[in-house]
Amino acid sequence: MKFTRSRTLSRSLLVLGCCCGAIAFGWATTPSVPHSASWVQVSPANSPPARSYLAMTYDPVSGKIITFGGFDGMGYLNDTWTFDGVTWTQVATNTPPPARAAAQMAYDSVTQKVVLFGGFDGANYLGDTWLWDGTTSQWRHARTAHHPRRVTGPMLFPDPNGRVDLFGGFDGHFYQLTMWQWTGSDWTQVFPATVPYARSSAAVATNPTIDQVVLFGGLADVNPNNTWTYNGTTWSLRSPANQPLLVYAASAAFDPNINAVILFGGGSGGVDQNTTWQWFVAAGNWGQVATTQSPPPREGAGMAYSPGLGRVIVFGGQNSETPLNDTWQFMP
């Protein structure tokens, strides 16, 4: 049985469907012995206004984290901000993408551009592609011959082969399980022998040291309470002894300080979380990280590693429908 979540993500409704049983009752098993770490709040001189369901990633060309759009509780946004490890700076762009929330973006190391796709603008599911050039700090609309379906909550991630891949999303009627790759000028559909079950709003991150993508959770008609890994050719369903609660709109990033993908927060059964988890590659298992301090619970936050700060940061999101604009760094 599917229902529609509106919460207050939009007066016009940002549709997020989910499986009632999976979202309400997907509990984690007892975690393995965690190690201790902490989250520390950063106090930059300037910060973007509060927002949730923003798109955020690290751009190696500019050496900064870039964030775009989101929802501020009243409307959809189309502003662009960068974070250099010290402060946030709004970037004046000539032709920004139209306002939206629940889009995603990732860095393509082959073309050295950040790729943004999808989202929802309060009335329409979006299927346009935009490229961020870190050398000029400008957006360009990529007018493609082909593109994935117009969706909210797609999963974009750096492919181990250097390209940007896209999986899933929700088109207003159905969750998707197709996979696409950005060629630099167009989208081409790819057909791995096995793909994850259809879903949107899953947590996804790439570990570049072993060329492994990790995907967990999300929203779906079929229970998405599972972990998948991808090596650039093959998706594998994993069977970890421990894993997080089933969460949607959680945040994930690779932390080179511990050489691991970490996952934070997300919504579970309508309750926002603030736990931190680490994916242990050798064991094929999740372990909860015991933190002495954590950001407030949230979903729809941005998360990326900041070389300028030398830490993974979390920015924004929403806690019980209240948009946030705080910045936190993870101290493993």
The 8 nearest C-alpha neighbors of each residue, nearest first, counted from 0:
[[1, 18, 19, 2, 220, 17, 20, 221],
 [2, 0, 18, 17, 16, 19, 220, 3],
 [1, 3, 16, 17, 4, 0, 19, 18],
 [4, 2, 16, 15, 14, 5, 1, 17],
 [5, 3, 15, 6, 14, 16, 2, 13],
 [4, 6, 12, 7, 13, 8, 14, 3],
 [5, 7, 8, 4, 320, 9, 12, 319],
 [8, 6, 9, 5, 320, 72, 10, 12],
 [7, 9, 6, 13, 5, 72, 12, 70],
 [10, 8, 12, 11, 7, 13, 121, 74],
 [9, 11, 12, 7, 8, 121, 73, 5],
 [10, 12, 121, 9, 122, 13, 8, 5],
 [13, 11, 9, 5, 10, 14, 121, 8],
 [12, 14, 9, 8, 5, 121, 15, 119],
 [15, 13, 12, 3, 4, 5, 16, 171],
 [14, 16, 4, 3, 13, 17, 5, 218],
 [17, 15, 3, 2, 1, 14, 4, 218],
 [18, 16, 218, 219, 1, 220, 19, 2],
 [17, 19, 220, 21, 1, 20, 219, 22],
 [20, 18, 22, 21, 23, 17, 1, 0],
 [19, 21, 23, 24, 22, 18, 25, 222],
 [20, 22, 25, 222, 18, 19, 24, 23],
 [23, 21, 268, 19, 20, 24, 267, 25],
 [24, 22, 268, 20, 21, 19, 25, 267],
 [23, 25, 21, 20, 22, 26, 268, 245],
 [26, 24, 245, 21, 22, 244, 23, 224],
 [27, 25, 244, 24, 245, 28, 243, 23],
 [28, 26, 244, 243, 242, 29, 241, 25],
 [27, 29, 241, 30, 242, 26, 240, 243],
 [28, 30, 241, 27, 31, 242, 240, 287],
 [31, 29, 241, 286, 287, 28, 32, 242],
 [30, 32, 286, 33, 29, 241, 287, 285],
 [31, 33, 30, 34, 286, 287, 288, 289],
 [34, 32, 288, 287, 289, 31, 286, 35],
 [33, 35, 288, 289, 36, 32, 287, 290],
 [36, 34, 289, 290, 288, 33, 37, 291],
 [37, 35, 331, 290, 330, 289, 291, 34],
 [38, 36, 290, 291, 330, 292, 329, 39],
 [37, 39, 329, 293, 292, 328, 330, 327],
 [40, 38, 328, 327, 41, 37, 329, 330],
 [39, 41, 327, 326, 328, 42, 38, 325],
 [40, 42, 327, 326, 43, 39, 328, 325],
 [41, 43, 44, 40, 326, 325, 86, 45],
 [44, 42, 86, 45, 85, 41, 46, 87],
 [45, 43, 86, 42, 46, 87, 85, 88],
 [44, 46, 43, 87, 86, 88, 47, 42],
 [47, 45, 87, 48, 43, 324, 44, 86],
 [46, 48, 49, 324, 87, 80, 45, 89],
 [49, 47, 324, 50, 46, 71, 323, 315],
 [50, 48, 324, 323, 322, 71, 315, 47],
 [51, 49, 71, 322, 70, 323, 69, 315],
 [50, 52, 316, 299, 317, 70, 69, 53],
 [53, 51, 299, 101, 69, 100, 300, 316],
 [52, 54, 69, 68, 51, 100, 67, 101],
 [55, 53, 103, 67, 66, 102, 104, 301],
 [56, 54, 66, 301, 65, 53, 67, 104],
 [55, 57, 303, 65, 64, 105, 58, 104],
 [58, 56, 64, 63, 65, 303, 59, 304],
 [57, 59, 60, 63, 64, 62, 61, 106],
 [60, 58, 62, 61, 57, 63, 133, 111],
 [61, 59, 133, 58, 62, 134, 111, 63],
 [60, 62, 133, 63, 59, 58, 134, 136],
 [63, 61, 59, 60, 58, 83, 64, 306],
 [64, 62, 83, 61, 82, 58, 57, 81],
 [63, 65, 57, 82, 81, 56, 58, 305],
 [66, 64, 81, 55, 56, 80, 57, 63],
 [67, 65, 55, 80, 54, 79, 81, 56],
 [66, 68, 79, 54, 78, 53, 77, 55],
 [69, 67, 77, 76, 53, 78, 99, 100],
 [68, 70, 53, 100, 52, 76, 51, 50],
 [69, 71, 75, 50, 51, 100, 74, 72],
 [72, 70, 50, 73, 74, 49, 322, 51],
 [73, 71, 70, 74, 8, 322, 7, 9],
 [74, 72, 71, 9, 70, 75, 10, 8],
 [73, 75, 70, 71, 72, 76, 9, 121],
 [74, 76, 70, 99, 98, 69, 120, 100],
 [75, 77, 68, 98, 69, 78, 99, 70],
 [78, 76, 98, 68, 97, 67, 96, 99],
 [77, 79, 68, 67, 76, 80, 89, 95],
 [78, 80, 67, 90, 66, 89, 77, 68],
 [81, 79, 89, 66, 88, 90, 65, 87],
 [80, 82, 65, 88, 64, 87, 63, 66],
 [83, 81, 87, 64, 63, 86, 84, 88],
 [84, 82, 63, 85, 307, 86, 81, 64],
 [83, 85, 308, 307, 82, 305, 86, 306],
 [86, 84, 83, 43, 82, 308, 87, 307],
 [85, 87, 43, 82, 44, 45, 83, 84],
 [86, 88, 82, 46, 45, 81, 80, 89],
 [89, 87, 81, 80, 90, 82, 86, 45],
 [88, 90, 80, 79, 81, 91, 87, 78],
 [89, 91, 79, 80, 92, 88, 81, 136],
 [90, 92, 89, 93, 79, 78, 137, 136],
 [93, 91, 137, 94, 95, 90, 138, 136],
 [94, 92, 95, 91, 137, 138, 139, 136],
 [93, 95, 92, 138, 96, 139, 137, 140],
 [96, 94, 138, 92, 93, 97, 77, 78],
 [95, 97, 98, 77, 94, 129, 138, 140],
 [98, 96, 77, 95, 99, 76, 120, 68],
 [99, 97, 77, 76, 75, 68, 120, 96],
 [100, 98, 120, 75, 119, 118, 68, 69],
 [99, 101, 69, 52, 118, 119, 102, 70],
 [102, 100, 118, 52, 152, 151, 53, 119],
 [103, 101, 118, 117, 100, 54, 116, 152],
 [104, 102, 54, 115, 116, 155, 153, 101],
 [103, 105, 115, 114, 155, 54, 116, 55],
 [104, 106, 156, 114, 113, 155, 56, 157],
 [105, 107, 113, 112, 108, 114, 157, 58],
 [108, 106, 162, 163, 112, 111, 109, 110],
 [107, 109, 111, 161, 110, 106, 162, 112],
 [110, 108, 107, 111, 161, 162, 183, 112],
 [109, 111, 112, 108, 107, 183, 162, 113],
 [112, 110, 108, 107, 109, 60, 113, 106],
 [111, 113, 132, 107, 110, 131, 106, 130],
 [112, 114, 106, 131, 105, 130, 107, 104],
 [113, 115, 130, 104, 105, 129, 106, 112],
 [116, 114, 104, 129, 128, 103, 130, 113],
 [117, 115, 128, 103, 127, 102, 104, 126],
 [118, 116, 125, 126, 102, 150, 151, 127],
 [117, 119, 102, 151, 101, 125, 100, 99],
 [118, 120, 124, 99, 100, 151, 123, 125],
 [121, 119, 99, 122, 123, 98, 75, 100],
 [122, 120, 11, 119, 12, 123, 9, 13],
 [121, 123, 120, 11, 119, 124, 12, 13],
 [124, 122, 120, 119, 125, 121, 118, 149],
 [123, 125, 119, 149, 150, 118, 151, 170],
 [124, 126, 117, 149, 118, 119, 150, 127],
 [127, 125, 149, 117, 148, 116, 150, 128],
 [126, 128, 116, 125, 117, 129, 141, 140],
 [127, 129, 116, 141, 115, 140, 126, 130],
 [128, 130, 140, 115, 141, 139, 114, 138],
 [129, 131, 114, 139, 113, 138, 112, 115],
 [132, 130, 138, 113, 112, 137, 133, 139],
 [133, 131, 112, 134, 136, 137, 135, 138],
 [132, 134, 61, 136, 60, 135, 131, 58],
 [133, 135, 132, 136, 61, 60, 137, 131],
 [134, 136, 137, 133, 132, 131, 138, 61],
 [137, 135, 133, 132, 134, 131, 138, 92],
 [138, 136, 135, 92, 132, 131, 139, 93],
 [137, 139, 131, 130, 95, 94, 132, 129],
 [140, 138, 130, 129, 141, 131, 137, 94],
 [139, 141, 129, 142, 128, 130, 138, 96],
 [142, 140, 129, 128, 143, 139, 130, 184],
 [143, 141, 140, 144, 128, 127, 185, 184],
 [142, 144, 185, 145, 141, 184, 146, 186],
 [143, 145, 185, 142, 146, 186, 184, 187],
 [146, 144, 143, 186, 185, 187, 147, 142],
 [145, 147, 186, 148, 143, 126, 144, 185],
 [148, 146, 149, 179, 126, 145, 186, 188],
 [149, 147, 150, 126, 146, 170, 125, 168],
 [150, 148, 126, 125, 124, 170, 117, 147],
 [151, 149, 170, 169, 168, 124, 117, 148],
 [150, 152, 118, 169, 168, 101, 119, 117],
 [151, 153, 200, 168, 199, 101, 102, 118],
 [154, 152, 168, 167, 199, 151, 166, 155],
 [153, 155, 166, 165, 167, 152, 156, 103],
 [156, 154, 165, 164, 104, 105, 103, 153],
 [155, 157, 105, 164, 163, 158, 204, 154],
 [158, 156, 163, 162, 105, 164, 161, 106],
 [157, 159, 162, 160, 161, 163, 164, 231],
 [160, 158, 210, 231, 161, 157, 230, 211],
 [161, 159, 158, 162, 231, 157, 210, 163],
 [162, 160, 158, 108, 159, 109, 107, 157],
 [163, 161, 107, 158, 157, 160, 109, 181],
 [162, 164, 157, 107, 158, 181, 156, 180],
 [165, 163, 180, 156, 155, 179, 158, 157],
 [166, 164, 155, 179, 154, 178, 180, 156],
 [165, 167, 178, 154, 177, 153, 176, 179],
 [168, 166, 175, 176, 153, 198, 199, 177],
 [167, 169, 153, 199, 152, 150, 175, 151],
 [168, 170, 174, 150, 151, 199, 171, 173],
 [171, 169, 150, 172, 173, 149, 124, 151],
 [172, 170, 169, 173, 14, 124, 150, 15],
 [173, 171, 170, 169, 174, 16, 14, 175],
 [172, 174, 170, 169, 171, 175, 220, 168],
 [175, 173, 169, 198, 197, 168, 219, 199],
 [174, 176, 167, 197, 168, 177, 198, 169],
 [177, 175, 197, 167, 196, 166, 178, 198],
 [176, 178, 175, 167, 166, 179, 188, 194],
 [177, 179, 166, 165, 189, 188, 176, 167],
 [178, 180, 188, 165, 189, 187, 164, 186],
 [179, 181, 164, 187, 186, 163, 165, 188],
 [180, 182, 186, 163, 183, 185, 162, 164],
 [183, 181, 185, 184, 186, 180, 187, 162],
 [182, 184, 181, 185, 110, 109, 186, 107],
 [183, 185, 182, 143, 141, 181, 186, 142],
 [186, 184, 143, 182, 181, 183, 145, 144],
 [185, 187, 181, 146, 145, 180, 182, 179],
 [186, 188, 180, 179, 189, 185, 181, 145],
 [189, 187, 179, 178, 180, 186, 190, 177],
 [190, 188, 179, 178, 187, 191, 180, 177],
 [189, 191, 192, 188, 178, 177, 193, 194],
 [192, 190, 193, 233, 194, 189, 232, 234],
 [191, 193, 190, 194, 233, 234, 232, 189],
 [194, 192, 191, 234, 233, 195, 235, 190],
 [193, 195, 234, 191, 196, 192, 176, 177],
 [196, 194, 197, 227, 176, 193, 234, 236],
 [195, 197, 176, 198, 194, 223, 221, 219],
 [198, 196, 176, 175, 174, 167, 195, 219],
 [199, 197, 219, 174, 218, 167, 168, 217],
 [198, 200, 168, 152, 218, 217, 201, 153],
 [199, 201, 152, 217, 248, 247, 218, 153],
 [217, 202, 200, 216, 199, 215, 247, 248],
 [203, 201, 215, 249, 251, 250, 214, 216],
 [202, 204, 214, 213, 251, 201, 215, 154],
 [205, 203, 252, 213, 251, 212, 253, 156],
 [204, 206, 212, 211, 207, 213, 253, 157],
 [205, 207, 211, 208, 210, 253, 209, 212],
 [208, 206, 210, 209, 205, 211, 159, 253],
 [209, 207, 206, 210, 258, 211, 255, 205],
 [208, 210, 207, 211, 206, 230, 159, 205],
 [211, 209, 207, 159, 206, 208, 230, 212],
 [210, 212, 230, 206, 209, 229, 205, 228],
 [211, 213, 205, 229, 228, 204, 206, 230],
 [214, 212, 228, 204, 203, 227, 205, 211],
 [215, 213, 203, 227, 202, 226, 228, 212],
 [216, 214, 226, 202, 201, 225, 227, 203],
 [217, 215, 201, 224, 223, 246, 245, 225],
 [201, 218, 216, 247, 200, 199, 246, 223],
 [217, 219, 17, 199, 198, 247, 200, 16],
 [220, 218, 198, 17, 221, 18, 223, 222],
 [219, 221, 18, 17, 222, 1, 218, 174],
 [220, 222, 219, 223, 18, 196, 197, 21],
 [221, 223, 21, 224, 219, 220, 18, 225],
 [224, 222, 216, 225, 219, 217, 221, 218],
 [225, 223, 216, 245, 222, 25, 21, 215],
 [226, 224, 223, 215, 216, 227, 237, 236],
 [225, 227, 215, 237, 214, 236, 228, 216],
 [226, 228, 236, 214, 235, 237, 213, 215],
 [227, 229, 213, 212, 235, 234, 214, 211],
 [230, 228, 234, 212, 233, 211, 231, 235],
 [231, 229, 211, 232, 233, 210, 159, 212],
 [230, 232, 159, 229, 158, 160, 233, 210],
 [233, 231, 230, 191, 229, 234, 192, 159],
 [232, 234, 229, 230, 191, 231, 235, 193],
 [233, 235, 229, 228, 194, 193, 227, 236],
 [236, 234, 228, 227, 237, 229, 233, 193],
 [237, 235, 227, 226, 228, 234, 238, 195],
 [236, 238, 226, 227, 239, 235, 283, 228],
 [237, 239, 240, 236, 226, 283, 225, 284],
 [240, 238, 284, 241, 283, 237, 242, 285],
 [239, 241, 284, 238, 242, 28, 285, 30],
 [242, 240, 239, 30, 28, 285, 284, 29],
 [241, 243, 285, 27, 239, 28, 244, 240],
 [244, 242, 27, 245, 276, 241, 285, 26],
 [243, 245, 27, 26, 246, 25, 242, 267],
 [244, 246, 25, 224, 216, 267, 243, 22],
 [247, 245, 267, 266, 265, 216, 244, 217],
 [246, 248, 217, 266, 265, 249, 200, 201],
 [249, 247, 299, 200, 265, 298, 201, 266],
 [265, 248, 250, 264, 202, 247, 298, 263],
 [251, 249, 263, 202, 262, 302, 300, 264],
 [252, 250, 262, 261, 202, 204, 203, 302],
 [253, 251, 204, 303, 260, 261, 302, 254],
 [252, 254, 260, 259, 206, 261, 204, 255],
 [253, 255, 256, 259, 258, 257, 260, 311],
 [256, 254, 258, 257, 253, 259, 304, 310],
 [255, 257, 254, 258, 331, 310, 259, 309],
 [256, 258, 255, 259, 254, 331, 260, 253],
 [259, 257, 255, 254, 256, 253, 260, 208],
 [260, 258, 257, 254, 253, 278, 261, 277],
 [261, 259, 253, 252, 278, 277, 254, 206],
 [260, 262, 277, 276, 251, 252, 253, 259],
 [263, 261, 251, 276, 250, 275, 277, 260],
 [262, 264, 275, 250, 274, 249, 251, 273],
 [265, 263, 273, 272, 249, 274, 297, 298],
 [249, 266, 264, 298, 248, 246, 247, 272],
 [265, 267, 271, 246, 247, 298, 270, 269],
 [268, 266, 246, 270, 269, 22, 245, 271],
 [267, 269, 23, 22, 270, 266, 24, 19],
 [268, 270, 267, 266, 271, 23, 22, 319],
 [271, 269, 267, 266, 268, 272, 319, 265],
 [270, 272, 266, 297, 296, 265, 298, 267],
 [271, 273, 296, 264, 265, 266, 297, 274],
 [274, 272, 296, 264, 295, 263, 297, 294],
 [273, 275, 264, 263, 272, 276, 287, 293],
 [274, 276, 263, 288, 262, 287, 273, 264],
 [277, 275, 287, 262, 288, 261, 286, 285],
 [276, 278, 261, 286, 285, 260, 279, 287],
 [277, 279, 285, 260, 284, 280, 259, 261],
 [280, 278, 284, 282, 283, 281, 285, 277],
 [279, 281, 283, 282, 278, 284, 259, 285],
 [282, 280, 283, 279, 284, 278, 285, 259],
 [283, 281, 284, 280, 279, 239, 285, 278],
 [284, 282, 280, 281, 279, 239, 237, 285],
 [283, 285, 239, 282, 279, 278, 241, 240],
 [286, 284, 278, 242, 241, 277, 279, 276],
 [287, 285, 277, 276, 31, 30, 33, 288],
 [286, 288, 276, 33, 30, 275, 277, 289],
 [289, 287, 33, 276, 275, 34, 290, 35],
 [290, 288, 35, 33, 34, 36, 287, 291],
 [291, 289, 37, 36, 292, 35, 288, 293],
 [290, 292, 37, 36, 289, 293, 35, 38],
 [293, 291, 37, 290, 38, 294, 39, 36],
 [294, 292, 38, 295, 290, 37, 273, 291],
 [293, 295, 296, 273, 38, 327, 292, 40],
 [294, 296, 273, 293, 297, 318, 272, 264],
 [297, 295, 273, 272, 271, 318, 264, 294],
 [298, 296, 318, 317, 271, 264, 316, 265],
 [297, 299, 265, 248, 316, 266, 317, 300],
 [298, 300, 52, 316, 248, 51, 317, 249],
 [316, 301, 299, 315, 298, 314, 51, 52],
 [300, 302, 314, 55, 313, 53, 315, 54],
 [301, 303, 313, 312, 250, 252, 251, 314],
 [304, 302, 252, 311, 56, 312, 57, 305],
 [303, 305, 311, 310, 312, 306, 254, 57],
 [304, 306, 307, 308, 310, 309, 311, 84],
 [307, 305, 309, 308, 304, 310, 84, 62],
 [308, 306, 84, 305, 309, 83, 63, 62],
 [307, 309, 84, 306, 305, 310, 85, 83],
 [308, 310, 306, 307, 305, 311, 304, 84],
 [311, 309, 308, 305, 304, 328, 329, 312],
 [310, 312, 304, 329, 303, 328, 305, 254],
 [311, 313, 328, 327, 302, 303, 304, 310],
 [314, 312, 302, 327, 301, 326, 328, 300],
 [313, 315, 326, 301, 325, 300, 324, 302],
 [316, 314, 324, 323, 300, 325, 50, 51],
 [300, 317, 315, 51, 299, 298, 323, 297],
 [316, 318, 322, 297, 321, 51, 320, 323],
 [317, 319, 297, 321, 320, 296, 271, 322],
 [320, 318, 321, 317, 271, 270, 297, 296],
 [321, 319, 318, 317, 7, 322, 6, 8],
 [320, 322, 317, 318, 319, 323, 72, 316],
 [323, 321, 317, 50, 49, 51, 316, 71],
 [324, 322, 49, 315, 316, 317, 50, 325],
 [325, 323, 49, 315, 48, 314, 50, 47],
 [324, 326, 315, 314, 323, 327, 40, 41],
 [325, 327, 314, 41, 313, 40, 324, 312],
 [328, 326, 40, 313, 41, 312, 39, 38],
 [327, 329, 312, 39, 38, 311, 310, 40],
 [328, 330, 38, 311, 310, 331, 37, 312],
 [329, 331, 37, 38, 36, 328, 310, 39],
 [330, 36, 329, 37, 257, 35, 256, 38]]
